[in-house]
Amino acid sequence: MDIKLSFLGGLSRYQENLIEVIKELREYSWTYKDISTHLISKGYRSTRDKELSPQLVERMYKKYLKKTERENNIEIYLDNTSIK
């Protein structure tokens, strides 16, 4: 059986917290510009210690959504022919 579990532990706690804030604000229809301004005012920085531009916030969020979609569509097949 081959299982790829690369999604486990993929984000640091800081990244998870940052994504959760972005996700919550997007649910309230905030623009990426408003979100980046809010995050900067709260002292958030990128993991590479850069200021969070609207473009960076958008890329982070879309990358998170793509990752979540990919993880939710994992198919696992078990071949029981070799089990004794």
HUURUR-V148002 format. One record per run of one state. SS is the DSSP state (A for helix, B for strand, O for the rest). FROM is the first residue (numbers start at 1). LEN is the number of residues. If there is no record, write none. Layout:
# HUURUR-V148002
SS,FROM,LEN
SS,FROM,LEN
This chain:
# HUURUR-V148002
O,1,12
A,13,15
O,28,4
A,32,10
O,42,12
A,54,19
O,73,7
A,80,3
O,83,2
